[in-house]
Amino acid sequence: MANKLLKADPVYSNWLGEIKQRYAQSQLKAALQVNQELLQFYWRLGRDIILLEAEKRWGTAFYTTLSNDLMNLLPGVKGLSVKNLYYMKRFFLLTRENENFPQAVGNLDSPYF
């Protein structure tokens, strides 16, 4: 009986709706934060490839070796294929001239440079 009274109460029903909405907003914010962090990671990795002059130093087989090493180091992580490494390099090259891009995704200082 108490259960039926509680569900019939408009204050309780409205509160449930607000909880549902807040949860959905939290999920969206979390997804956006994850995407922002991944963009930072990809941008940094592309920048590192350029700054290390990786292709000049290690040859074009570097991408295959790096891809395999990263997949072994980070099992189950997707997006570390040879093709995606080229995309990360290109992503950096396309956005490095845009002064607003690094600030838009946060602090992109590498501990290596």
C-alpha positions in Angstrom: 0.0 0.0 0.0 2.8 2.4 0.9 4.4 1.6 -2.5 1.2 2.7 -4.4 0.9 5.9 -2.4 4.5 6.7 -3.0 4.2 6.2 -6.8 1.0 8.3 -6.9 2.7 11.3 -5.2 3.5 13.9 -7.8 6.6 15.1 -5.8 8.0 11.6 -5.8 7.2 11.1 -9.5 8.8 14.4 -10.5 11.9 13.6 -8.4 12.3 10.3 -10.2 12.2 12.1 -13.5 14.8 14.6 -12.3 17.1 11.7 -11.2 16.7 10.0 -14.6 17.6 13.3 -16.4 20.6 14.0 -14.1 21.9 10.4 -14.7 21.5 10.8 -18.5 23.4 14.2 -18.3 26.2 12.6 -16.3 26.5 9.8 -18.8 26.8 12.3 -21.6 29.4 14.4 -19.7 31.4 11.3 -19.0 31.4 10.3 -22.7 32.5 13.8 -23.7 35.3 13.7 -21.2 36.5 10.3 -22.5 36.4 11.6 -26.1 38.4 14.7 -25.1 41.0 12.6 -23.4 41.3 10.3 -26.4 41.7 13.3 -28.7 44.5 14.6 -26.5 46.2 11.2 -26.6 45.9 10.9 -30.4 47.1 14.5 -30.9 50.1 13.9 -28.6 51.0 10.7 -30.3 50.8 12.3 -33.7 53.0 15.2 -32.4 55.5 12.8 -31.0 55.8 10.9 -34.3 56.6 14.2 -36.0 58.9 15.6 -33.4 60.9 12.4 -33.1 61.1 12.3 -36.9 60.2 8.7 -36.5 60.0 7.8 -40.2 63.4 9.3 -40.9 64.9 7.7 -37.8 63.4 4.2 -37.9 62.0 3.9 -41.5 58.4 3.2 -42.6 58.4 -0.1 -40.8 58.3 2.0 -37.7 54.5 2.2 -37.9 54.0 -1.6 -37.9 56.5 -2.1 -35.1 54.9 0.7 -33.0 51.4 -0.6 -33.7 52.4 -4.2 -32.6 54.3 -3.0 -29.6 51.4 -0.7 -28.4 48.9 -3.5 -28.9 51.1 -5.9 -26.8 51.6 -3.2 -24.2 47.9 -2.3 -24.0 46.0 -5.5 -24.8 42.3 -4.9 -25.6 42.8 -1.3 -26.5 41.4 -0.5 -29.9 42.5 2.2 -32.3 46.3 1.4 -32.4 46.5 0.0 -35.9 49.1 1.2 -38.4 46.4 3.0 -40.3 45.3 4.9 -37.2 48.8 5.8 -36.3 49.1 7.5 -39.7 45.7 9.2 -39.0 47.1 10.5 -35.6 50.1 12.0 -37.4 47.9 13.6 -39.9 45.5 14.8 -37.2 48.4 16.6 -35.6 49.6 18.1 -38.8 46.2 19.3 -39.7 45.6 21.0 -36.3 49.0 22.2 -35.3 48.5 25.5 -37.1 45.1 26.1 -35.4 46.1 28.0 -32.2 42.7 27.3 -30.6 42.9 23.5 -31.0 45.4 22.7 -28.2 43.6 24.9 -25.7 40.3 23.3 -26.7 41.4 19.9 -25.7 43.5 20.9 -22.7 47.2 20.9 -21.8 49.1 19.1 -24.4 52.6 19.3 -22.9 54.5 16.1 -23.4 56.8 14.9 -20.6 59.2 13.9 -23.4 59.8 17.3 -24.9 
